[in-house]
């Protein structure tokens, strides 16, 4: 399924070409590893046409060795350092992410996994992100 199909019929190429700047998409996931969903996300980010879509990667934790090593070098990466959604650090990270989403004027946020969804969706709504997509992989696993 293409990103344009995921965005409720919005044709990303037409949307981006009507703008002076590329469409800005942010992807939020807990951390990076050599697992399936994480590698698919990295492949998606690497394969995006930067003239149409400018990606950003947000990692809830992302301070581990795999996340540092696997992070793409050709897009902004925000590491929030959140290991527990009930910690004070999570509240501070929510404010930090709100300001980051607004500063980068993100058009769409795509979430992966439960914690990233529980954290990212309300923050993105508060920040005024136009579209939010939840990827529902591994439902049987959880």
C-alpha positions as CSV (number, residue, x, y, z in Angstrom):
1,X,0.0,0.0,0.0
2,X,1.4,3.4,-1.0
3,X,1.6,6.4,1.4
4,X,-1.0,8.2,-0.8
5,X,-3.5,5.3,-0.3
6,X,-2.9,5.6,3.5
7,X,-3.6,9.3,3.6
8,X,-7.3,8.8,2.7
9,X,-7.0,9.4,-1.0
10,X,-4.5,12.3,-0.9
11,X,-2.2,12.1,-3.9
12,X,1.1,12.9,-2.3
13,X,2.9,13.7,-5.6
14,X,0.1,16.2,-6.6
15,X,0.1,17.6,-3.0
16,X,3.8,18.1,-3.0
17,X,4.0,19.5,-6.6
18,X,1.4,22.1,-5.6
19,X,3.7,23.3,-2.8
20,X,7.0,25.1,-2.9
21,X,8.4,22.6,-0.4
22,X,8.1,18.8,-0.2
23,X,5.4,17.1,1.9
24,X,6.8,16.5,5.4
25,X,6.2,13.1,7.0
26,X,7.4,11.9,10.4
27,X,7.6,8.3,11.4
28,X,7.6,7.3,15.1
29,X,8.7,4.0,16.4
30,X,10.0,2.8,19.8
31,X,13.6,2.0,18.7
32,X,15.5,0.6,15.8
33,X,16.6,-3.0,15.5
34,X,17.2,-5.6,12.7
35,X,13.6,-6.8,13.1
36,X,11.0,-6.8,10.3
37,X,8.9,-3.7,10.9
38,X,12.0,-1.6,11.8
39,X,13.8,-2.7,8.6
40,X,10.8,-2.0,6.5
41,X,10.5,1.5,7.9
42,X,14.2,2.1,7.2
43,X,13.7,0.8,3.6
44,X,10.7,3.1,3.2
45,X,12.6,6.2,4.4
46,X,15.6,5.4,2.2
47,X,13.3,4.9,-0.9
48,X,11.2,8.0,-0.6
49,X,11.6,10.6,-3.4
50,X,12.9,13.6,-1.5
51,X,11.5,16.0,-4.0
52,X,8.0,14.9,-3.0
53,X,8.4,13.7,0.6
54,X,10.8,14.9,3.3
55,X,10.9,12.2,6.0
56,X,11.9,12.5,9.7
57,X,12.3,9.7,12.2
58,X,11.3,9.9,15.8
59,X,12.5,7.3,18.3
60,X,10.8,7.0,21.7
61,X,14.0,5.6,23.2
62,X,16.6,5.2,20.4
63,X,19.7,5.6,22.6
64,X,20.7,1.9,22.3
65,X,23.5,0.7,20.1
66,X,21.3,-0.7,17.3
67,X,19.2,2.5,17.1
68,X,22.3,4.6,16.9
69,X,23.9,2.4,14.2
70,X,20.8,1.9,12.1
71,X,19.5,5.5,12.1
72,X,19.4,7.0,8.6
73,X,21.9,9.7,7.9
74,X,19.8,11.5,5.3
75,X,16.9,12.6,7.4
76,X,16.4,14.2,10.8
77,X,16.3,11.8,13.8
78,X,14.8,12.8,17.1
79,X,15.6,10.6,20.0
80,X,13.3,11.2,23.0
81,X,14.9,8.9,25.5
82,X,11.5,7.6,26.7
83,X,11.5,4.1,28.2
84,X,8.3,4.3,30.2
85,X,5.2,6.2,29.2
86,X,4.4,6.8,32.9
87,X,7.6,8.6,33.7
88,X,8.2,12.3,34.2
89,X,10.6,12.1,31.3
90,X,7.7,11.1,29.1
91,X,5.8,14.3,30.0
92,X,8.9,16.4,29.2
93,X,9.4,14.4,25.9
94,X,5.8,15.1,24.9
95,X,6.3,18.8,25.2
96,X,9.6,18.5,23.3
97,X,7.9,16.5,20.5
98,X,5.0,19.0,20.3
99,X,7.4,21.8,19.7
100,X,9.5,19.7,17.3
101,X,6.4,18.8,15.2
102,X,5.3,22.4,15.1
103,X,8.8,23.7,14.3
104,X,9.2,21.2,11.4
105,X,5.6,21.8,10.3
106,X,5.0,18.0,9.9
107,X,2.0,17.2,7.6
108,X,1.6,13.6,8.6
109,X,2.7,11.4,11.5
110,X,2.9,7.6,11.0
111,X,3.1,5.5,14.2
112,X,4.4,2.0,14.7
113,X,3.8,-0.3,17.7
114,X,1.7,0.3,20.7
115,X,3.8,2.7,22.8
116,X,4.6,4.9,19.9
117,X,0.9,5.1,19.1
118,X,-0.1,5.8,22.6
119,X,2.5,8.5,22.9
120,X,2.6,9.9,19.4
121,X,-1.1,10.3,18.5
122,X,-2.2,12.7,21.3
123,X,1.0,14.7,20.9
124,X,0.5,15.0,17.2
125,X,-3.1,16.1,17.6
126,X,-2.0,18.7,20.2
127,X,0.7,19.9,17.8
128,X,-1.8,20.3,14.9
129,X,-0.5,17.5,12.6
130,X,-2.9,17.3,9.7
131,X,-3.0,13.5,9.3
132,X,-2.1,10.6,11.6
133,X,-1.7,7.0,10.5
134,X,-1.3,4.0,12.7
135,X,0.5,1.0,11.3
136,X,-1.0,-2.2,12.8
137,X,1.7,-4.8,12.4
138,X,2.2,-7.8,14.7
139,X,-1.3,-7.6,16.3
140,X,-1.2,-11.3,17.0
141,X,2.2,-11.0,18.6
142,X,1.0,-8.5,21.2
